[in-house]
């Protein structure tokens, strides 16, 4: 019966702390739940604020601002964050009309007014007095009769998001400009224009270029103005492992000294007044993965030479106004028509930069030393400008002889310009010797001696053009040999170098005698 009594009370030995000896002791209240296998949920402290206090506490706990107005747009409540967002405390806002706050410039536009007009939920981007941008959403609250009695609005600061979006748009515009620039440059370099080779010297040069193109070695192209240094720079690029990358050509002599640094290295946003907001990528950075061609490198100002040397050595640089280093991996080709050694001696060109550029020097001979190339070049340019101007011009053999005789101080560029003028200005279809008066080849002191007789003409079409050129060249050499006492005199008369005369005499006559 005693056991039944205990069972009815729901008690156990453990409840009284009865030990094995039969003694009793009070149970530890902290241990008792664990011993019984039961746990009790901790009781929450009682908190029973009134509706007003609870609403106030919620409003003041949120980070974003919340504003509640009545059906007339008068502020009833505002969260503490309004002080940070609008520069007004809740106490200053309560009782104010949103129309008046908008007029004061506290925020613009008032989304509450829009809700009161439309009767629907609205979302706008709002500008505050300090210029910050807020994404604000406001919702109307209706009474039982469908009248707006409250408008609840809340906002989130999106100033940084908008700035990021604007910066992204600027970057996209800049990338668009860069992409268009690279596509334009690639379109210009889809073929190596003007590489017409007939002379032995130029064939040797092309073989050398083909070998150099395989390696990332720096090449310095030397030669007179207009000999085709840019053409061979493109040849090196297009036959290199970097052919799929950009070919960036920089004419050092054409860079304004005041803008040269920003053009080469670019600049960060906000560096210059009136410059692009997003900054600008420099030409050296554009050359990443491709070839950088520095034409007329002898004209670079000394301050830029120092920075260029560092870029060549380290392949890193800083944009103007920038703090982060920029890496650009490019193959360098330089060109000049100036005596760099003399410039080094005069202190106008850095010696260390000269030796860095002069790793593999290549000299391109002037056109007067490779007259075999003139007919082919003339034909090439004639075909090009016939196509450009929808013409059908041909060159008379007598006019071609005059082109071959001329010493071409402006080299290939002068020949190209002359052919273009002739295609435009000659009225008939055949370019005659008298038409050459339109060009630089008339009466400027650079013509070959007019007393040299023309060879017998086999007639147009009787021989292929290379054979005609060879026959004419042989005739000129033979007559010059009869009239001159040395190969040096022959070279002076013919307007070529003495080694060229010796080589051609051996080619056509087997000896120099």
FIKOLDO-889393 format. One line per field, with one value per residue (C-alpha): residue number from 0; residue in one letter; x, y, z. Coordinates in nm, 4 decimals. Example, Ala and Ser with C-alpha at 12.3 -4.5 7.8 and 13.67 -1.06 7.14 Angstrom:
2
nr	c(0;1)
rest	c(a;s)
u	c(1.2300;1.3670)
v	c(-0.4500;-0.1060)
w	c(0.7800;0.7140)
***
This chain:
513
nr	c(0;1;2;3;4;5;6;7;8;9;10;11;12;13;14;15;16;17;18;19;20;21;22;23;24;25;26;27;28;29;30;31;32;33;34;35;36;37;38;39;40;41;42;43;44;45;46;47;48;49;50;51;52;53;54;55;56;57;58;59;60;61;62;63;64;65;66;67;68;69;70;71;72;73;74;75;76;77;78;79;80;81;82;83;84;85;86;87;88;89;90;91;92;93;94;95;96;97;98;99;100;101;102;103;104;105;106;107;108;109;110;111;112;113;114;115;116;117;118;119;120;121;122;123;124;125;126;127;128;129;130;131;132;133;134;135;136;137;138;139;140;141;142;143;144;145;146;147;148;149;150;151;152;153;154;155;156;157;158;159;160;161;162;163;164;165;166;167;168;169;170;171;172;173;174;175;176;177;178;179;180;181;182;183;184;185;186;187;188;189;190;191;192;193;194;195;196;197;198;199;200;201;202;203;204;205;206;207;208;209;210;211;212;213;214;215;216;217;218;219;220;221;222;223;224;225;226;227;228;229;230;231;232;233;234;235;236;237;238;239;240;241;242;243;244;245;246;247;248;249;250;251;252;253;254;255;256;257;258;259;260;261;262;263;264;265;266;267;268;269;270;271;272;273;274;275;276;277;278;279;280;281;282;283;284;285;286;287;288;289;290;291;292;293;294;295;296;297;298;299;300;301;302;303;304;305;306;307;308;309;310;311;312;313;314;315;316;317;318;319;320;321;322;323;324;325;326;327;328;329;330;331;332;333;334;335;336;337;338;339;340;341;342;343;344;345;346;347;348;349;350;351;352;353;354;355;356;357;358;359;360;361;362;363;364;365;366;367;368;369;370;371;372;373;374;375;376;377;378;379;380;381;382;383;384;385;386;387;388;389;390;391;392;393;394;395;396;397;398;399;400;401;402;403;404;405;406;407;408;409;410;411;412;413;414;415;416;417;418;419;420;421;422;423;424;425;426;427;428;429;430;431;432;433;434;435;436;437;438;439;440;441;442;443;444;445;446;447;448;449;450;451;452;453;454;455;456;457;458;459;460;461;462;463;464;465;466;467;468;469;470;471;472;473;474;475;476;477;478;479;480;481;482;483;484;485;486;487;488;489;490;491;492;493;494;495;496;497;498;499;500;501;502;503;504;505;506;507;508;509;510;511;512)
rest	c(x;x;x;x;x;x;x;x;x;x;x;x;x;x;x;x;x;x;x;x;x;x;x;x;x;x;x;x;x;x;x;x;x;x;x;x;x;x;x;x;x;x;x;x;x;x;x;x;x;x;x;x;x;x;x;x;x;x;x;x;x;x;x;x;x;x;x;x;x;x;x;x;x;x;x;x;x;x;x;x;x;x;x;x;x;x;x;x;x;x;x;x;x;x;x;x;x;x;x;x;x;x;x;x;x;x;x;x;x;x;x;x;x;x;x;x;x;x;x;x;x;x;x;x;x;x;x;x;x;x;x;x;x;x;x;x;x;x;x;x;x;x;x;x;x;x;x;x;x;x;x;x;x;x;x;x;x;x;x;x;x;x;x;x;x;x;x;x;x;x;x;x;x;x;x;x;x;x;x;x;x;x;x;x;x;x;x;x;x;x;x;x;x;x;x;x;x;x;x;x;x;x;x;x;x;x;x;x;x;x;x;x;x;x;x;x;x;x;x;x;x;x;x;x;x;x;x;x;x;x;x;x;x;x;x;x;x;x;x;x;x;x;x;x;x;x;x;x;x;x;x;x;x;x;x;x;x;x;x;x;x;x;x;x;x;x;x;x;x;x;x;x;x;x;x;x;x;x;x;x;x;x;x;x;x;x;x;x;x;x;x;x;x;x;x;x;x;x;x;x;x;x;x;x;x;x;x;x;x;x;x;x;x;x;x;x;x;x;x;x;x;x;x;x;x;x;x;x;x;x;x;x;x;x;x;x;x;x;x;x;x;x;x;x;x;x;x;x;x;x;x;x;x;x;x;x;x;x;x;x;x;x;x;x;x;x;x;x;x;x;x;x;x;x;x;x;x;x;x;x;x;x;x;x;x;x;x;x;x;x;x;x;x;x;x;x;x;x;x;x;x;x;x;x;x;x;x;x;x;x;x;x;x;x;x;x;x;x;x;x;x;x;x;x;x;x;x;x;x;x;x;x;x;x;x;x;x;x;x;x;x;x;x;x;x;x;x;x;x;x;x;x;x;x;x;x;x;x;x;x;x;x;x;x;x;x;x;x;x;x;x;x;x;x;x;x;x;x;x;x;x;x;x;x;x;x;x;x;x;x;x;x;x;x;x;x;x;x;x;x;x;x;x;x;x;x;x;x;x;x;x;x;x)
u	c(0.0000;0.2908;0.4100;0.0668;0.0697;0.4006;0.2827;-0.0234;0.1848;0.4208;0.7207;1.0279;1.3252;1.5236;1.2755;1.3673;1.7333;1.7168;2.0553;2.1487;2.1743;1.8148;1.8984;1.7166;1.8598;1.7184;1.7646;1.9925;1.7572;2.0272;2.0919;1.7360;1.6224;1.9222;1.8654;1.5000;1.5620;1.3476;1.4381;1.2492;1.2281;1.3713;1.1065;1.1363;1.1317;0.7990;0.7869;0.4567;0.4976;0.2051;0.1476;0.2978;0.6164;0.6571;0.6156;0.8625;1.1216;1.0830;1.1132;1.4320;1.5934;1.6015;1.9011;1.7019;1.4686;1.0918;0.8463;0.4711;0.2344;-0.1384;-0.3735;-0.2764;0.0986;0.1808;0.4551;0.3260;0.6275;0.9885;1.2693;1.5886;1.7850;1.6196;1.8765;2.1526;1.9624;1.7898;1.9801;1.6598;1.5667;1.2298;1.1139;1.1933;1.0084;0.6903;0.4163;0.5846;0.4142;0.6083;0.5276;0.7094;1.0022;1.0296;1.0240;1.3063;1.5147;1.5228;1.4355;1.3226;1.0815;0.8278;0.7114;0.4288;0.2700;0.2833;0.1070;-0.1611;-0.2192;-0.2144;-0.3476;-0.0976;0.2376;0.5266;0.9052;1.1397;1.5023;1.5121;1.7873;1.8545;1.9976;2.3570;2.3222;2.2848;2.0585;1.7877;1.5675;1.2331;0.9164;0.5883;0.2662;-0.0815;-0.2975;-0.6747;-0.9627;-1.2819;-1.4232;-1.1220;-0.9696;-0.5946;-0.5326;-0.1618;0.1364;0.4333;0.7623;1.1025;1.4268;1.7697;2.0860;2.1957;2.4479;2.7398;2.5362;2.4546;2.8168;2.9255;2.6708;2.7913;3.1527;3.0640;2.8933;3.2040;3.4231;3.1954;3.2204;3.5963;3.6171;3.3996;3.6431;3.9377;3.7684;3.6874;4.0433;4.1932;3.9541;4.0446;4.4146;4.3709;4.1773;4.4738;4.7107;4.5287;4.7980;5.1464;5.0934;5.3768;5.6137;5.7250;6.0630;6.2646;6.6193;6.8655;6.9261;6.5578;6.5152;6.7988;6.6325;6.2978;6.4675;6.6302;6.2966;6.1259;6.3837;6.3565;5.9758;5.9830;6.1384;6.0403;6.3675;6.3701;6.4417;6.5645;6.4737;6.7040;6.6905;6.5995;6.2533;6.0064;6.2004;5.9231;6.0201;5.6532;5.5862;5.8595;5.7439;5.4020;5.5709;5.7552;5.4292;5.2171;5.4723;5.5266;5.3538;5.1828;5.0098;4.6647;4.7408;4.7252;4.9812;5.0121;5.2092;5.3314;5.4881;5.7193;5.7760;5.4037;5.3337;5.2757;5.5297;5.2660;5.0414;5.3016;5.3089;4.9308;4.9085;5.1720;5.0858;4.7215;4.5740;4.3434;3.9979;3.9925;4.3572;4.2933;4.0245;3.8173;3.9570;3.7484;3.5831;3.6737;4.0382;4.2124;4.4111;4.7505;4.8956;5.1531;4.8752;4.6820;4.9811;4.9474;4.9748;5.0889;5.3545;5.4468;5.6031;5.7845;5.8425;6.0849;6.2107;6.4970;6.2458;6.1351;6.1896;6.4551;6.2106;6.0027;6.3144;6.3746;6.0221;6.0292;6.3508;6.1843;5.8830;6.1070;6.3028;6.0190;5.7088;5.5297;5.4444;5.2083;4.9295;4.9440;4.7841;4.7832;4.9281;4.8837;5.1397;5.0078;5.1562;5.1853;5.3479;5.4481;5.7134;5.9022;6.0022;6.1598;6.2470;6.4449;6.5919;6.8297;7.1871;7.1213;7.4912;7.5420;7.2419;7.3925;7.7222;7.5337;7.3421;7.0077;6.9459;7.0089;7.2919;7.1277;6.8070;7.0043;7.1708;6.8382;6.6767;6.9777;6.9566;6.9093;6.9630;6.8325;6.9040;6.6566;6.8298;6.6980;6.5036;6.7903;6.9996;6.7364;6.6094;6.4925;6.2069;6.0801;5.8743;5.7058;5.6320;5.4996;5.2709;5.1546;5.0643;4.9054;4.6767;4.5878;4.4945;4.3197;4.0921;4.0525;3.9619;3.7894;4.0501;4.2242;4.5612;4.8688;5.2326;5.4116;5.7515;5.9226;5.7628;5.8672;6.2281;6.2149;6.0821;6.3695;6.6246;6.5045;6.7009;6.3924;6.5139;6.1731;6.2040;5.8960;5.6679;5.7568;5.6925;5.3541;5.2527;5.3571;5.1570;4.8484;4.8778;4.9216;4.6134;4.4125;4.5489;4.6363;4.3415;4.4164;4.4525;4.8282;5.0766;5.3332;5.6860;5.5608;5.3000;5.5761;5.6096;5.3149;5.5338;5.8496;6.0544;6.0643;6.3518;6.4453;6.8074;6.7552;6.7159;6.9783;7.1903;6.9632;7.2584;7.2485;7.0898;6.7838;6.8341;6.6691;6.3059;6.1931;5.8326;5.5743;5.4776;5.7786;5.9438;5.8159;5.8523;6.1417;6.3371;6.2726;6.3968;6.7065;6.7860;6.7510;6.9633;7.2343;7.2360;7.2768;7.5583;7.7360;7.7189;7.8245;8.1175;8.2372;8.2087;8.3527;8.6996;8.5952;8.3025;8.2865;8.2235;7.9675;7.7877;7.7776;7.6432;7.3803;7.2759;7.3493;7.6146;7.9530;7.8915;7.5641;7.7506;8.0094;7.7402;7.5432;7.8529;7.9342;7.5746;7.5491;7.9095;8.0823;8.3420;8.3851;8.6190)
v	c(0.0000;0.2279;0.1768;0.2657;0.5851;0.6952;0.6169;0.8359;1.1325;1.0794;1.0757;0.8532;0.7949;1.0350;1.3092;1.2826;1.2114;0.8644;0.6929;0.3266;0.3065;0.3984;0.7425;1.0406;1.3823;1.6823;1.6674;1.9249;2.1345;2.1692;1.7960;1.6767;1.7297;1.5372;1.2533;1.2258;1.2474;1.5553;1.9111;2.2293;2.5116;2.8378;3.0946;3.4176;3.7340;3.8956;4.1924;4.3359;4.6819;4.8709;4.8988;5.2467;5.1490;4.8350;5.0240;5.2868;5.0255;4.8516;5.1779;5.2698;4.9280;4.9205;5.0544;5.1924;5.4830;5.4418;5.7308;5.7074;5.9851;6.0367;6.0620;6.4260;6.3635;6.4903;6.2926;6.0955;5.8794;5.8518;5.6143;5.7326;5.6543;5.9571;6.1704;5.9972;5.9794;6.3170;6.5202;6.5682;6.4022;6.2253;6.5082;6.7614;6.5594;6.4782;6.7264;6.8403;6.8049;6.5980;6.8676;7.1230;6.8862;6.8372;7.2132;7.2523;6.9980;6.7449;6.4854;6.4963;6.3736;6.2987;5.9436;5.9947;6.2575;6.0143;5.7483;5.9961;6.0873;5.7366;5.5368;5.2623;5.1397;5.3401;5.2966;5.5782;5.6850;5.9779;6.2382;6.3809;6.7193;6.5875;6.4335;6.0741;5.8406;5.6325;5.3596;5.4393;5.2313;5.3622;5.1712;5.3148;5.1919;5.2133;5.2281;5.0292;5.2849;5.2725;5.6023;5.6375;5.6896;5.6121;5.5972;5.3882;5.4485;5.2916;5.3492;5.1995;5.3943;5.3054;5.5861;5.3445;5.1142;5.3995;5.5169;5.1611;5.1378;5.4670;5.3560;5.0260;5.2136;5.4294;5.1194;4.9584;5.2702;5.2682;4.8986;4.9693;5.2377;5.0055;4.7218;4.9467;5.0810;4.7327;4.6126;4.9157;4.8517;4.4826;4.5721;4.7807;4.4929;4.2032;4.1979;4.3364;4.6072;4.7115;4.4189;4.3778;4.2100;4.1583;4.2617;4.0217;4.2526;4.2639;3.8892;3.8408;4.0916;3.9107;3.5809;3.7496;3.8982;3.5591;3.4176;3.7093;3.6944;3.3601;3.5067;3.7774;3.9631;4.3438;4.4620;4.8089;4.8922;5.1541;5.3327;5.6531;5.8003;5.6206;5.2970;5.0830;5.0352;5.0207;4.7549;4.5333;4.5942;4.4586;4.1678;4.0781;4.0949;3.8959;3.6163;3.5957;3.3880;3.7153;3.7574;3.7224;4.0017;4.3771;4.5696;4.9118;5.1689;5.4843;5.7655;5.9125;6.2270;6.2994;6.2803;6.6243;6.6484;6.7706;6.4704;6.2064;6.0475;6.0133;5.8779;5.6124;5.5142;5.6226;5.7993;5.7265;5.8755;6.2333;6.2992;6.5825;6.8466;6.7772;6.4249;6.1081;6.0387;5.6725;5.7403;5.6128;5.3052;5.3974;5.2660;5.0540;4.8816;4.8278;4.6377;4.3640;4.0253;4.1762;4.4021;4.7596;4.9446;5.2655;5.4536;5.7491;5.6451;5.8939;6.1765;6.0647;6.3336;6.2418;6.2213;5.9652;5.7691;5.6992;5.5661;5.3686;5.1967;5.0875;4.9527;4.7563;4.6074;4.5291;4.5231;4.7222;5.0894;5.3296;5.5237;5.8976;5.9617;5.5900;5.4012;5.0419;4.8955;4.7897;4.4899;4.4758;4.1847;4.2972;4.2433;4.5643;4.6814;5.0247;5.2228;5.5350;5.7305;5.9165;5.8453;5.7207;5.6821;6.0525;6.1385;5.9346;6.1209;6.4526;6.3553;6.3646;5.9901;5.7658;5.5204;5.2473;5.2748;5.2638;4.9351;4.7946;4.8792;4.7829;4.4118;4.3180;4.6126;4.5734;4.8300;4.8618;4.9876;5.2967;5.2515;5.3873;5.0877;4.8344;4.9604;4.6131;4.6648;4.9847;4.8287;4.5845;4.8552;5.0880;4.8126;4.7334;5.0945;5.1393;4.8426;4.9709;5.3234;5.2062;5.0068;5.2931;5.5556;5.3202;5.3930;5.1823;5.3518;5.1862;5.2970;5.3524;5.1742;5.5108;5.6410;5.3257;5.3828;5.7308;5.5866;5.3381;5.6136;5.8474;5.8425;5.8614;6.0659;6.0032;5.6301;5.4046;5.6644;5.9145;5.6533;5.5694;5.9355;5.9937;5.6964;5.8107;6.1603;6.0219;5.8002;6.1033;6.3641;6.1898;6.2219;5.9304;5.5668;5.5529;5.7376;5.8921;6.0187;6.3768;6.3058;6.2575;6.6365;6.6197;6.4440;6.5109;6.3350;6.6471;6.8928;6.8720;6.7716;6.4080;6.2629;6.0413;6.1878;6.2443;6.1845;5.8143;5.6632;5.4423;5.0802;4.9443;4.8730;4.5168;4.6366;4.6101;4.2490;4.1020;4.0141;3.9672;4.2754;4.1350;4.0580;4.4081;4.5573;4.3352;4.4261;4.7949;4.7695;4.5811;4.8490;5.1284;4.9456;4.8795;5.2445;5.3660;5.1231;5.2713;5.6285;5.5913;5.5054;5.3294;5.1603;5.4561;5.6928;5.4485;5.4436;5.8245;5.8399;5.5720;5.6935;5.3661;5.2424;5.1142;4.7592;4.7515;4.8393;4.5668;4.3075;4.3934;4.3990;4.0475;3.9446;4.0767;4.0644;3.8095;4.0595;4.4231;4.5019)
w	c(0.0000;0.0711;-0.2835;-0.4202;-0.2183;-0.3676;-0.7146;-0.6722;-0.5687;-0.8608;-0.6445;-0.6392;-0.4279;-0.6267;-0.5565;-0.1864;-0.2424;-0.0724;-0.0814;-0.1000;0.2771;0.3152;0.4461;0.3099;0.2043;0.0167;-0.3628;-0.5343;-0.7476;-1.0222;-1.0360;-1.0013;-1.3649;-1.4956;-1.2532;-1.3426;-1.7185;-1.7416;-1.8379;-1.7770;-2.0322;-1.8985;-1.8474;-2.0487;-1.8450;-1.8638;-2.1120;-2.1942;-2.3435;-2.4716;-2.8461;-2.8582;-2.6784;-2.8879;-3.2136;-3.0980;-3.0085;-3.3455;-3.5371;-3.3559;-3.3993;-3.7805;-3.9755;-4.2685;-4.2099;-4.1752;-4.1954;-4.1264;-4.2290;-4.2047;-4.4994;-4.5538;-4.5707;-4.2215;-4.0467;-3.7468;-3.6708;-3.7884;-3.6974;-3.5268;-3.8452;-4.0089;-3.8244;-4.0226;-4.3499;-4.3684;-4.1113;-3.9082;-3.5798;-3.5477;-3.3215;-3.5963;-3.8594;-3.6671;-3.7477;-4.0707;-4.4074;-4.6629;-4.9187;-4.7018;-4.6443;-5.0200;-5.0726;-4.8182;-5.0091;-4.7259;-4.9898;-5.3471;-5.4750;-5.2030;-5.2478;-4.9966;-5.2201;-5.5110;-5.3054;-5.1979;-5.5637;-5.7115;-5.4185;-5.5005;-5.3771;-5.5224;-5.5475;-5.6492;-5.6219;-5.3838;-5.3448;-4.9991;-4.9027;-4.8986;-5.2457;-5.1307;-5.3249;-5.1580;-5.2944;-5.1267;-5.1238;-4.9799;-4.9194;-4.8476;-4.5568;-4.6091;-4.3632;-4.3961;-4.6347;-4.8690;-4.7626;-4.7167;-4.3486;-4.3331;-4.5685;-4.4570;-4.6382;-4.5898;-4.7749;-4.8338;-4.9182;-5.2724;-5.3252;-5.3546;-5.5767;-5.8163;-5.8185;-5.8899;-6.1706;-6.3210;-6.2916;-6.4566;-6.7403;-6.7848;-6.7882;-7.0460;-7.2623;-7.2218;-7.3070;-7.6094;-7.7218;-7.6610;-7.8491;-8.1447;-8.1443;-8.1428;-8.4131;-8.6233;-8.5769;-8.6578;-8.9728;-9.0839;-9.0204;-9.1859;-9.4554;-9.4820;-9.7414;-9.9691;-9.9061;-10.2685;-10.2961;-10.6147;-10.5241;-10.3689;-10.0738;-9.9869;-10.0262;-9.7769;-9.5465;-9.5585;-9.4735;-9.1745;-9.0664;-9.0888;-8.8495;-8.6047;-8.6055;-8.4250;-8.1119;-7.8626;-7.9118;-7.9351;-8.2904;-8.3892;-8.7494;-8.8990;-9.2300;-9.4055;-9.3820;-9.6056;-9.6616;-9.5103;-9.1456;-9.0462;-9.3105;-9.1714;-8.8134;-8.9126;-9.0889;-8.7679;-8.5718;-8.8153;-8.8402;-8.4642;-8.1936;-8.0933;-8.4293;-8.2696;-8.0239;-8.0882;-8.2924;-8.1300;-8.3283;-8.1563;-8.3559;-8.0949;-8.2969;-8.3224;-7.9472;-7.7909;-7.5102;-7.2642;-7.3336;-7.4175;-7.0723;-7.0437;-7.4002;-7.3344;-6.9778;-6.9435;-6.6429;-6.3520;-6.3118;-6.1871;-6.2769;-6.5222;-6.5481;-6.8567;-6.8979;-6.9126;-6.5764;-6.5941;-6.6760;-6.9865;-7.0819;-7.2266;-7.5515;-7.3690;-7.1748;-7.4974;-7.6372;-7.3729;-7.5400;-7.8696;-8.0193;-7.9293;-8.2238;-8.1302;-8.4533;-8.4614;-8.1179;-8.1459;-8.0989;-7.7507;-7.4834;-7.2256;-6.9296;-7.1184;-7.2123;-6.8421;-6.7910;-7.1143;-7.0074;-6.6826;-6.8722;-7.1102;-6.8210;-6.5815;-6.8043;-6.5323;-6.4982;-6.3231;-6.4843;-6.4383;-6.0990;-6.0196;-5.7239;-5.8356;-6.0788;-6.4201;-6.6016;-6.9794;-7.1598;-7.5095;-7.7747;-7.8539;-8.2004;-8.2408;-8.5520;-8.6287;-8.9183;-8.6889;-8.5839;-8.2318;-8.1568;-8.2307;-8.0140;-7.7295;-7.7618;-7.7614;-7.4472;-7.6298;-7.6017;-7.3029;-7.3556;-7.1464;-7.3487;-7.6732;-7.5792;-7.4650;-7.8014;-8.0109;-7.9264;-8.2921;-8.5298;-8.8846;-9.1554;-9.4430;-9.7585;-9.9386;-10.2606;-10.4760;-10.3670;-10.4728;-10.8043;-10.9005;-10.6541;-10.8192;-11.1040;-10.8664;-10.6110;-10.8798;-11.0059;-10.6537;-10.5760;-10.9187;-10.8543;-10.5094;-10.6184;-10.9334;-10.7042;-10.4579;-10.7199;-10.9681;-11.2352;-11.5023;-11.5340;-11.6886;-11.6898;-12.0215;-12.0452;-12.0907;-11.7729;-11.5918;-11.7033;-11.5525;-11.2280;-11.2185;-11.2990;-11.0248;-10.6961;-10.4681;-10.1708;-10.0085;-10.0791;-10.1003;-9.9440;-10.2164;-10.4857;-10.3361;-10.3151;-10.6758;-10.8057;-10.6166;-10.7643;-11.1134;-11.0823;-10.9725;-11.2148;-11.5416;-11.7793;-12.0088;-11.9196;-11.9856;-11.7636;-11.9984;-11.9192;-11.9490;-11.6813;-11.4261;-11.4185;-11.1807;-10.9264;-10.7328;-10.9992;-11.2184;-11.2025;-10.8347;-10.8740;-10.7819;-11.1320;-11.2870;-11.5637;-11.8628;-12.0978;-12.0217;-12.3287;-12.3223;-12.4256;-12.7389;-12.6515;-12.7299;-12.7245;-12.4522;-12.3951;-12.5716;-12.2383;-11.8836;-11.6657;-11.4527;-11.7701;-11.9029;-11.5763;-11.5763;-11.9377;-11.8640;-11.5500;-11.7404;-12.0108;-11.7532;-11.5780;-11.9059;-12.0121;-11.6671;-11.6756;-12.0057;-11.8794;-11.5291;-11.4059;-11.0837;-10.9183;-10.6790;-10.9721;-11.1107;-10.7767;-10.7718;-11.1278;-11.0739;-10.7271;-10.5468;-10.3045;-10.4254;-10.2885;-10.4839;-10.8052;-10.7403;-10.6706;-10.9841;-11.2073;-11.0920;-11.1491;-11.5046;-11.6276;-11.4056;-11.2817;-11.1805;-11.4698)
***
